[in-house]
Amino acid sequence: MKKVSLSFRRNLFAGIAIVAAAVLFAACTKNNDNNVDVPAAGLMAVNLAPDQRSVVVTLSGNLLTRTPLSYTSYTGGYQNIYIGNRPVQSFDYPASKPLASVDYEFKDDKYYSVFVVGANNSYRNVVVQDNIDSLSAASGQAYIRYVNAITDSVNTPLVTISAGGNTVVNETATYAGVSEFKAVAPGQLTVAAKNGAAIDASRTIDVAQGRVYTILLSGVPGATDDTKVQIRFIQNGTLTDDGK
């Protein structure tokens, strides 16, 4: 079975004790009295709506996080959730104005991400299943994917990602689209998103062997403040194989 060490930030949520050690993500809890597994999944949330400085995400009406997510911030790791068909909702904070809602079927032992995207009173909660449990730590590679949250559904950017002298991604990115994870050589990645003068962003990032990353493409084309088109990244977790 595969183990995934999740990169939690312990001080992110007041009052929540989160285990940051390497864990076997069976995504379940044990009842000490009868040793029954409670089916569960893991969910990570990211706020990529540039005009929403503070967003609350709920699952079946329950808060996913104890503190709102600022723009480009995320939960810091996967949160354990109950499985089943559940409504995922996002709200402006502190106004509590509903932004978007979607129902999604969460399955046992699986990982998921929700990206809150959009602007100008048009938002989406994009939920995807993350196939981290199918990635191999033994490959010696890092793994990357990207989400395109740049708020321009007409002029799609060309996304290029190069690693170790090889181009691993060279494609137009659909708005609100999330790519599959790709194996890349550890070291420096060159990432670019371009479409004319309005979308012209690039940066170099470092990725490490056995780690899993999501590259965040976000912002408003033509903006010159902190909502301008930018490239960031988060670490989903670190893969380890237990040899079984």
Secondary structure, DSSP 8 states (H G I E B T S, - for coil): -EEEE----TTSSTT-----S-B-----EE-TTT--EE-EEEEEEEEE-TT-SSEEEEETTEES-SS-B-TT-B-SS-EEEE-EEEEEEEEETTT--EEEEEEEEE-TT-EEEEEEEEETTEEEEEEEEE-GGG--GGG--EEEEEEEEES-SSS--EEEEEETTEEEEEEE--TT-B---EEE-SEEEEEEEEETTTEEEEEEEEE-TTEEEEEEEEEBTT--STTB-EEEEEEEEEEEE---
